[in-house]
Amino acid sequence: MASKAVSDAEAPGMAGAPGAPGGPRSSEPPGSRLPHVAEGAGKGGKYVAPTVAGAAKILVVGPLGVGKTTLIGTVSEIEPLSTEAVMTQAGARVDTGGERTKRTTTVALDFGRMTLGDELVLYLFGTPGQQRFLPAWRDLAKGALGALALIDTRDLAASFDALGNLEDLGLPFAIAANVFPGSPRYPEDELRLALDLLPDTPLVACDAREHRSSVEALIALVRHLIDTATVTTQSSEQPR
């Protein structure tokens, strides 16, 4: 399953995820530099900063137990909305995957907000991991500009449904391999081959529990969205 993306990110097993470049605000389009997470962003922030000039709806997707709820809770500058429910025996046959110690699962969505560079706000929507929630998936995808797909290198096959759903929806995406204790670290070319990715698909390593690591994964996605929009605009402006 090939994706359509642009990447300057490093894959799991390499030196690490790309850093967020610093620098003053400029006249460039909002988010084109993505210099930093907005100052003062943190739990309890209620209103979007007056400097924000643009917004983007972003999906956070992946299989059951891959860390979507954790990542959104890590980066959100507001108290995140989570629809976690206790997993029951009734769903044991279909809700497979993830840590065996996992006792809850997202049944509707997770929601959080993160501001980049004082000018761009990301509204993050986490999807349920199970394929049986695909109808909710499609509703959440309406109006989204792209998606961050989390994968677990201990079970790459579990990610195929999520990546296939993104392709069916026509959403550009970046991939972040969430690092779990004992996760195997594959060379980039092997991981791309296993996931059937195009060479320019963003691929980063990330720890959903760590703020900086999670922010950098989202920055890789936003850079891709900007590059994709630029290429599309240039193509449309060329004479036929």
C-alpha positions as CSV (number, residue, x, y, z in Angstrom):
1,M,0.0,0.0,0.0
2,A,1.8,3.1,-1.2
3,S,1.4,6.5,0.4
4,K,1.9,10.0,-1.0
5,A,4.2,12.0,1.1
6,V,7.4,14.0,1.4
7,S,9.9,13.3,4.1
8,D,13.2,14.6,5.5
9,A,12.6,12.5,8.6
10,E,14.7,9.6,9.9
11,A,13.3,6.1,10.4
12,P,13.4,4.0,13.5
13,G,16.9,2.5,13.9
14,M,18.4,5.7,12.6
15,A,19.7,8.7,14.6
16,G,16.2,9.8,15.6
17,A,13.3,12.1,14.6
18,P,13.9,15.5,13.1
19,G,14.2,18.5,15.4
20,A,12.0,21.6,15.2
21,P,14.1,24.5,13.8
22,G,14.1,27.7,15.8
23,G,13.9,31.2,14.6
24,P,11.8,34.4,14.7
25,R,8.5,34.7,13.1
26,S,8.5,35.8,9.5
27,S,6.3,36.7,6.6
28,E,6.2,33.1,5.4
29,P,2.8,31.3,5.4
30,P,1.6,30.1,8.8
31,G,3.3,26.9,9.7
32,S,5.8,27.0,6.9
33,R,8.7,27.2,9.4
34,L,7.0,25.5,12.4
35,P,9.6,27.1,14.7
36,H,8.4,25.9,18.1
37,V,5.4,24.9,20.2
38,A,3.6,28.1,21.3
39,E,5.0,29.6,24.5
40,G,2.7,29.2,27.4
41,A,1.1,26.1,25.8
42,G,0.2,23.6,28.5
43,K,-2.6,21.9,30.4
44,G,-5.4,24.2,31.3
45,G,-5.1,26.6,28.3
46,K,-8.6,27.5,27.3
47,Y,-8.5,29.9,24.3
48,V,-6.6,29.9,21.0
49,A,-3.8,32.6,21.0
50,P,-4.7,35.8,19.1
51,T,-1.6,35.3,17.0
52,V,-3.0,32.1,15.4
53,A,-3.7,32.6,11.7
54,G,-4.5,29.1,10.6
55,A,-5.9,25.8,11.8
56,A,-5.7,22.2,10.7
57,K,-7.7,19.2,11.6
58,I,-5.4,16.2,12.0
59,L,-6.3,12.5,12.6
60,V,-4.2,10.3,14.8
61,V,-4.7,6.7,13.7
62,G,-3.4,3.2,14.3
63,P,-4.3,-0.2,15.7
64,L,-5.5,-1.0,19.2
65,G,-3.0,-0.1,21.9
66,V,-0.5,1.7,19.7
67,G,-0.5,4.9,21.8
68,K,-2.9,7.3,20.1
69,T,-4.6,8.4,23.3
70,T,-1.3,8.7,25.0
71,L,0.2,10.9,22.3
72,I,-2.8,13.3,22.2
73,G,-2.7,13.6,26.0
74,T,1.0,14.3,25.9
75,V,0.9,17.2,23.4
76,S,-2.5,18.7,24.1
77,E,-2.4,22.2,25.6
78,I,-6.0,21.8,26.8
79,E,-7.4,19.0,28.9
80,P,-7.8,16.3,26.3
81,L,-11.2,14.7,25.7
82,S,-11.0,10.9,25.8
83,T,-13.8,8.3,25.4
84,E,-12.0,5.4,27.0
85,A,-14.2,2.5,28.0
86,V,-13.4,-0.7,29.9
87,M,-12.8,-3.7,27.6
88,T,-15.2,-6.5,28.3
89,Q,-15.3,-10.3,27.6
90,A,-17.8,-9.6,24.8
91,G,-15.2,-7.8,22.8
92,A,-12.3,-10.2,23.6
93,R,-12.6,-12.1,20.4
94,V,-12.5,-9.1,18.1
95,D,-10.5,-6.6,20.1
96,T,-7.1,-8.3,19.7
97,G,-3.7,-6.7,19.6
98,G,-2.0,-4.2,21.9
99,E,-0.6,-4.9,25.3
100,R,-2.1,-7.8,27.2
101,T,-2.4,-5.6,30.2
102,K,-4.5,-3.0,28.3
103,R,-7.9,-2.7,30.1
104,T,-9.6,0.2,28.2
105,T,-10.1,1.2,24.6
106,T,-11.3,4.3,22.8
107,V,-14.9,3.9,21.6
108,A,-15.6,7.2,19.9
109,L,-12.6,9.6,19.7
110,D,-9.8,11.4,21.5
111,F,-9.5,15.1,21.1
112,G,-6.7,17.6,21.8
113,R,-5.3,20.9,20.7
114,M,-1.7,22.0,20.0
115,T,-0.3,25.3,18.8
116,L,2.8,25.4,16.6
117,G,4.9,28.5,16.1
118,D,2.2,30.8,17.6
119,E,0.5,30.9,14.2
120,L,-0.8,27.4,13.5
121,V,-3.2,25.4,15.7
122,L,-3.7,21.7,15.2
123,Y,-6.9,20.0,16.3
124,L,-6.1,16.4,16.9
125,F,-8.7,13.7,16.6
126,G,-7.8,10.2,17.7
127,T,-9.7,7.3,16.0
128,P,-10.7,4.0,17.6
129,G,-8.1,1.3,16.7
130,Q,-10.5,-1.5,15.8
131,Q,-11.7,-2.0,12.2
132,R,-15.2,-2.5,13.5
133,F,-15.3,1.3,14.2
134,L,-14.6,2.2,10.6
135,P,-17.9,4.1,10.2
136,A,-16.9,6.4,13.0
137,W,-13.5,6.7,11.4
138,R,-15.0,8.0,8.2
139,D,-17.0,10.6,10.0
140,L,-14.0,11.8,11.9
141,A,-12.0,12.1,8.7
142,K,-14.4,14.7,7.2
143,G,-12.5,18.0,6.9
144,A,-9.1,16.5,8.0
145,L,-6.0,17.7,6.1
146,G,-4.0,14.6,7.0
147,A,-3.2,12.0,9.5
148,L,-0.4,10.8,11.7
149,A,-0.4,7.0,11.7
150,L,1.2,5.3,14.7
151,I,2.7,1.8,14.3
152,D,4.2,-0.7,16.6
153,T,7.2,-2.5,15.2
154,R,6.4,-5.6,17.3
155,D,3.3,-6.1,15.1
156,L,3.5,-4.3,11.8
157,A,0.7,-6.3,10.3
158,A,-1.7,-4.8,12.8
159,S,-1.2,-1.4,11.0
160,F,-2.3,-2.5,7.6
161,D,-6.0,-1.8,8.1
162,A,-5.3,1.8,9.3
163,L,-2.9,2.6,6.4
164,G,-5.4,1.1,4.0
165,N,-8.2,3.2,5.4
166,L,-6.1,6.4,4.9
167,E,-5.4,5.5,1.3
168,D,-9.1,4.8,0.7
169,L,-10.0,8.2,2.1
170,G,-7.3,9.9,0.1
171,L,-5.7,11.4,3.2
172,P,-1.9,12.2,3.1
173,F,-0.1,10.8,6.1
174,A,3.1,10.5,8.0
175,I,4.1,7.4,10.0
176,A,5.5,7.4,13.5
177,A,6.9,4.2,15.0
178,N,6.0,4.4,18.7
179,V,8.9,3.0,20.7
180,F,7.8,0.4,23.3
181,P,10.1,-1.4,25.7
182,G,11.7,-4.2,23.6
183,S,10.5,-2.9,20.3
184,P,12.7,-4.1,17.4
185,R,14.5,-1.4,15.5
186,Y,14.6,-2.2,11.8
187,P,16.7,-0.4,9.1
188,E,14.6,2.2,7.3
189,D,14.6,0.3,3.9
190,E,13.3,-2.9,5.6
191,L,10.5,-1.0,7.4
192,R,9.4,0.8,4.3
193,L,9.4,-2.5,2.4
194,A,7.4,-4.2,5.1
195,L,4.8,-1.4,5.1
196,D,4.9,-1.0,1.3
197,L,5.7,2.7,1.5
198,L,6.8,5.0,-1.3
199,P,10.3,6.4,-0.8
200,D,9.1,9.9,0.1
201,T,6.7,8.8,2.9
202,P,7.6,10.6,6.2
203,L,8.8,8.0,8.7
204,V,9.9,8.9,12.2
205,A,10.6,7.3,15.5
206,C,8.5,8.6,18.4
207,D,7.8,8.0,22.1
208,A,4.2,8.9,22.6
209,R,4.9,9.5,26.3
210,E,7.5,12.3,25.6
211,H,6.3,15.7,24.6
212,R,9.2,16.7,22.3
213,S,9.2,13.4,20.5
214,S,5.5,13.5,19.9
215,V,5.6,17.1,18.7
216,E,8.4,16.4,16.3
217,A,6.3,13.6,14.8
218,L,3.4,16.0,14.2
219,I,5.8,18.6,12.7
220,A,7.0,15.9,10.2
221,L,3.4,15.5,9.2
222,V,2.6,19.2,8.8
223,R,5.8,19.7,6.8
224,H,4.5,17.0,4.4
225,L,1.1,18.7,4.2
226,I,2.7,22.0,3.3
227,D,5.0,20.4,0.7
228,T,2.1,18.5,-0.8
229,A,0.0,21.6,-1.1
230,T,2.9,23.5,-2.7
231,V,3.4,20.8,-5.3
232,T,-0.3,20.7,-6.1
233,T,-0.5,24.4,-6.5
234,Q,2.6,24.5,-8.8
235,S,1.1,21.7,-10.9
236,S,-2.2,23.5,-11.3
237,E,-0.4,26.7,-12.3
238,Q,1.6,25.1,-15.1
239,P,0.3,25.8,-18.6
240,R,-1.4,22.9,-20.4
